[in-house]
Amino acid sequence: MLIKKYFVDFALLMKETMSEFIADNAIKLSASLSYYTIFSLPPLLIIIIALCGFFFGTDAVNGEVFLHIRGLIGNASALQIQDALKNIKLSSNNQLITSIGVIILFISASGVFAEIQDSINFIWRIKAKPNHGIIKFVKNRITSFLMIGSVGSILLMSLIINSLLDLLNEELIKYFPIETIYIFTILNFIIVFIIITFFFTLIFRVLPDGKIVLKVCIIGASFTAVLFMIGKFLIGAYLRNSAIANIYGAAGSVIVILAWVYYSAIILYFGAEFTKVYARSIRQKIVLNEYAVQL
């Protein structure tokens, strides 16, 4: 009976989340994010690779990132991103030009987080106060820069954990049967889930101009992480085996990247809607910061 009640409550929660998702036109917000990502992705990856490369070496991190991207969207689109990274050069004999290039790189990279922030604010019915536009803009950019560093730290943590697991697996397989591989596969899956949950918790907790209690953020982030891991497999399989890249010719690789980000953004914003609805269902209010008002 108790299980049935939980099932009914969850079904009602999902129904309300879907209604809010449609009412907020989150599909349009997802399309907007995919557009911003096309311009932000190369500089964002360059900064993250540079941060992680300080510890692991740039070539090693670059190869790891390329493998992850290729697993998600296929070889052609991954090569397109890799070519874009090679074409962005910061080296120059003029220190002023180099400094300006670094600033532009950071501003371009932060665009995707600024767009996510605005969209979640809209979903959570939050708006900046009329007389605090400039202050909020500066604060948003600083927050976006911090998020870039956070993404780099998460990737670095993921690389360290994966390296340790691979090393441990190689040692244990010498002394234990092949079944240990399955144990490490499950362990790796759990670690990936925790890392993704932490990332979404960071987004829901830091980016919006209002705060929901940490417990609700973690529940919402966990729900989003489950959707993301399922969606990553399904979307990746579809894009790798579909004819999208061939249909659009030379622009096919860019279209595939846009499609992957678009579907991923739908999952992110659906998770934001779920977090809002769940918080409301347990009577947890969004606490606004000093630069925001509730719509």
MOMORA-V118939 format. One record per backbone hydrogen bond with DSSP energy under -1.0 kcal/mol. CO is the residue of the C=O (numbers start at 1). NH is the residue of the N-H. If there is no record, write none. Layout:
co=CO nh=NH
co=CO nh=NH
This chain:
co=1 nh=5
co=2 nh=6
co=3 nh=7
co=4 nh=8
co=5 nh=9
co=6 nh=10
co=7 nh=11
co=8 nh=12
co=9 nh=13
co=10 nh=14
co=11 nh=15
co=12 nh=16
co=13 nh=17
co=14 nh=18
co=15 nh=19
co=16 nh=20
co=17 nh=21
co=18 nh=22
co=19 nh=23
co=20 nh=24
co=21 nh=26
co=22 nh=25
co=25 nh=29
co=26 nh=30
co=27 nh=31
co=28 nh=32
co=29 nh=33
co=30 nh=34
co=31 nh=35
co=32 nh=36
co=33 nh=37
co=34 nh=38
co=36 nh=40
co=37 nh=41
co=40 nh=44
co=41 nh=45
co=42 nh=46
co=43 nh=47
co=44 nh=48
co=45 nh=49
co=46 nh=50
co=47 nh=51
co=48 nh=52
co=49 nh=53
co=52 nh=55
co=52 nh=56
co=53 nh=57
co=57 nh=61
co=58 nh=62
co=59 nh=63
co=60 nh=64
co=61 nh=65
co=62 nh=66
co=63 nh=67
co=64 nh=68
co=65 nh=69
co=66 nh=70
co=67 nh=71
co=68 nh=72
co=69 nh=73
co=70 nh=74
co=74 nh=78
co=75 nh=79
co=76 nh=80
co=77 nh=81
co=78 nh=82
co=79 nh=83
co=80 nh=84
co=81 nh=85
co=82 nh=86
co=83 nh=87
co=94 nh=98
co=95 nh=99
co=96 nh=100
co=97 nh=101
co=98 nh=102
co=99 nh=103
co=100 nh=104
co=101 nh=105
co=102 nh=106
co=103 nh=107
co=104 nh=108
co=105 nh=109
co=106 nh=110
co=110 nh=114
co=111 nh=115
co=112 nh=116
co=113 nh=117
co=114 nh=118
co=115 nh=119
co=116 nh=120
co=117 nh=121
co=118 nh=122
co=119 nh=123
co=120 nh=124
co=121 nh=126
co=122 nh=125
co=125 nh=295
co=127 nh=293
co=129 nh=132
co=132 nh=136
co=133 nh=137
co=134 nh=138
co=135 nh=139
co=136 nh=140
co=137 nh=141
co=138 nh=142
co=139 nh=143
co=140 nh=144
co=141 nh=145
co=142 nh=146
co=143 nh=147
co=144 nh=148
co=145 nh=149
co=146 nh=150
co=147 nh=151
co=148 nh=152
co=149 nh=153
co=150 nh=154
co=151 nh=155
co=152 nh=156
co=153 nh=157
co=154 nh=158
co=155 nh=159
co=156 nh=160
co=157 nh=161
co=158 nh=162
co=159 nh=163
co=160 nh=164
co=161 nh=165
co=162 nh=166
co=163 nh=167
co=164 nh=168
co=165 nh=169
co=166 nh=170
co=167 nh=171
co=168 nh=172
co=169 nh=173
co=172 nh=175
co=172 nh=176
co=177 nh=180
co=178 nh=181
co=179 nh=183
co=180 nh=184
co=181 nh=185
co=182 nh=186
co=183 nh=187
co=184 nh=188
co=185 nh=189
co=186 nh=190
co=187 nh=191
co=188 nh=192
co=189 nh=193
co=190 nh=194
co=191 nh=195
co=192 nh=196
co=193 nh=197
co=194 nh=198
co=195 nh=199
co=196 nh=200
co=197 nh=201
co=198 nh=202
co=199 nh=203
co=200 nh=204
co=201 nh=205
co=202 nh=206
co=203 nh=207
co=209 nh=289
co=211 nh=287
co=213 nh=217
co=214 nh=218
co=215 nh=219
co=216 nh=220
co=217 nh=221
co=218 nh=222
co=219 nh=223
co=220 nh=224
co=221 nh=225
co=222 nh=226
co=223 nh=227
co=224 nh=228
co=225 nh=229
co=226 nh=230
co=227 nh=231
co=228 nh=232
co=229 nh=233
co=230 nh=234
co=231 nh=235
co=232 nh=236
co=233 nh=237
co=234 nh=238
co=235 nh=239
co=236 nh=240
co=237 nh=241
co=238 nh=242
co=243 nh=247
co=244 nh=248
co=248 nh=251
co=249 nh=252
co=251 nh=255
co=252 nh=256
co=253 nh=257
co=254 nh=258
co=255 nh=259
co=256 nh=260
co=257 nh=261
co=258 nh=262
co=259 nh=263
co=260 nh=264
co=261 nh=265
co=262 nh=266
co=263 nh=267
co=264 nh=268
co=265 nh=269
co=266 nh=270
co=267 nh=271
co=268 nh=272
co=269 nh=273
co=270 nh=274
co=271 nh=275
co=272 nh=276
co=273 nh=277
co=274 nh=278
co=275 nh=279
co=276 nh=280
co=277 nh=281
co=278 nh=282
co=279 nh=284
co=280 nh=283
co=287 nh=211
co=289 nh=292
co=291 nh=129
co=293 nh=127
